[in-house]
């Protein structure tokens, strides 16, 4: 799929373009899509334009967001099936209901028994096709409602595990209680759930403290524009 060029005509844009955005912390993927749709329609004088993203990033996460414009939205599934690479930080010693910093820590655990050897060895348990339970604070729908709606209303709902594939799981730094990581994974993998499960597997607790998506397939963050850069260039 062809990347968006600022010289593209309205006809070329409608035929389909892909925009690589470096999403900042605090923005939802939906907000990025809305901003880009509004800007392109205004500048290129297009009345109706389909715009969508190929893989949600949580508001607290940063990194590569692929935005599909025009007929390229029909190819979103192709990007969703590509391998994704994430880097970030797990913080040990506590857990949160959302598995990240969207909610406050609710339980505390010791991490004094952790060391480089047992942390790095435990990653092997999570490589391959594994069963993973999505976070209760997620957009997955069950019985017509999103999981985060149940969570915010404090309603209990059964969440089934599902198979996901983790191709690589590397520890890049250890400065307890913080542990840096790099993960290559397939479609539908929740890094927040990986943080929670990884903490439990080490007889401690952990949550996702920081997350950055660095690539999707052959598309890398080094070629992505910040949203303010896109606005200025257009």
N, C-alpha and C positions, 0 to 999 in steps of 0.2 A: 504494500500500500504506500502511495506517494506521500511524502512529508509536506506539510503546509509551507508555502512560500508567500511572503508578504506581497509579492507581485502577482499572485494568482487572481484571476478574474472571478466574478461571482459564479459564472457557469462552471469553472474548474472546481471551485469550492463545493458546490452542490453535488458535483460528480463524485467527490470523496477525497478527503485529505486527513492526515494524522498529525496531531500536535503533541510534542513531548514537553510536559510541564514538570518543573521541580516544585512540588507542592510544599508550601511552608507550614509550619506548626500552627495549629489554631483554625485552619481552614478545613471545611469538609470537602469531600470530592464533589458533592452536589453543588456547592458554592463555586468551585472552580469552573464546572461545566456551565453554570448560569452566567458567570462573568464573561467567559469566552463567547458564548452564544450571543450575548448582548452586544459585545464589542464588534464582532464580525458582522452581525446584522446591521449595525449602525454605520460602520465604515464602508462596507461593501454594498449597502442599500439592498439587503436581501430581506424579503418579508417573512418567509418561513424557512427555518433551517433546523435540521435534526442534529443534535450534538449529544454525545454520551461518552462515558469513560469505560475503560477496559480493565476494571479491577479496583475496588474501593480501597482507599487508605483512610484509616481512622483520623479524626481531627488532630489527635496528639502526635500522629506519625508524620514524617516528612519523606520526600523523595519522589521517584519517578511515577508520574500519572500519565497514562496514554489517553489522549482525548481524540475521539473520532468525530469527524464532521461530515455532514451530507450523507451520501450513500456508503461511506466508509463505516457507518454505524452498523451496517449489515454484517461486517466482518469482526465485530467485537469479540465474538466467541473464539476466534483464532488467537487473539492476544491473551484471552483468559486461559487458554490451554498451554501457553508457553511457560517455561521455567522462570521462576522469579528468584531474585537474590536479595537478601536483606542483611543489614548489619544493625547492631544495636547493643543495648545493655540490659541484662537481667539484674535485679536487685534482690539479694537474699535477706532472710531474716523476718519477712512478713509477707502476707498475701492481701489482695484486695478483691472485692466481689466482682469487679470488672476485669481482673487480671492485669490491669494497668493503672495509670494515675487518674483515670476518669472518676474513680471512687477512692475513698480513703482506706488505709490499711485497717483490717478488721481482726487479724490474728498475728501473733508474734511467734517466732521460732528461733532456735539457736542455729548459728552457722559456724560456730567455733571448731567443729569437727571437719569442716571442709578444707580441702587443699588442692593443689594443682592436679595431683594424680587422680583422686576420686572424681573430681569435676570433669576432667578430660575423658576419663574412662567411661563415665556414664553417658556421654554423648552417643556412643555406639548403640545403645539401647533404642535410640530414637531414629536411627537411619534406616531407610527402606519404607515399605508400606506399613503404616501404623494406624491404630484406632485412636481417634481424637474426638473429644467432646467440645463443640463450639462454646464460647463464653455466653453466659446468660445475657450479658449486655452486648448483643449483636443484632444485625438486621435480618437474620434468618426468620422466615415466617413459619409459624405453627398454628394451625386452625385459624388462619386468616389474620393473625396478629404477629407483629415482630417481637422477637424475644426481649428486646429492651423495653417494650411496652409492658410486658409481664413483670419484668424486673423492677421497673419504676413504680408499678402499682403494687409491688410486693406480693404478687400472685405466683404460686408455684406451678411449674409446668415441666413435664418430662422431656428431657433432651436426649436424643439418641446419639450414640457415637457414630462416626463415619470414617471411612478409610481415606487417608491422605498419604502423599509420598514426600518424604524428606530425603533428598539426594545427597546432600552434604550438610554436616553440622560441626562447625569448628569453633573452638574457644580461642579468641584473639587476645584477650588480656584478663588478668585476675588481680583485682585490688579489692578484696572483700570489704563490705558486702556486695560490691559491684563486680559483674563478670561480663566482659565483652564477647560478642559472638558474631559469626557469619553463617547464614543458612541459605541453602539452595533448595527450593521446594516446588511442588506441583500445585495445581489448582485447588482452591478451597482450604489451604492450610492456614490456621490461625496461629500466629507467632505468640499471641497472648496466651493461648492455651498451652503452647509449648513451654512457655515460661513457668506457668503454674504446675504443669506435669513434671517438668525438670526439677523444680524445687522439691516436690513431693518425693521423687525418686531418690533424692539425696538426703531423705529424712530431715528436711527443712521446709522452708516455704520461699517462694519467689514470685515476683511480678515483673511485667515488662516496664522498664523505666524509660527506655528510649528506642525508637525504631526508625530506620531509614531504608527505603527501597532503592537499591542501586541499579537494578536492571530487570527487564522483562524480555526474555528471548535475546535477540541481538541488539535491542534498544537499551542504551545506557544513560545514566543520569548526567554524564559529562556533555551530552548533546541536548539536554533539556533547558528550557527557558524558565526563569522565575516569572511569576504572574505579572509583576510590575514591569519586567523587561518586555513581555509580550504586549502589554498595553501601550508602552512607549513606542515600540517598533511598528505596531499596526497603525 
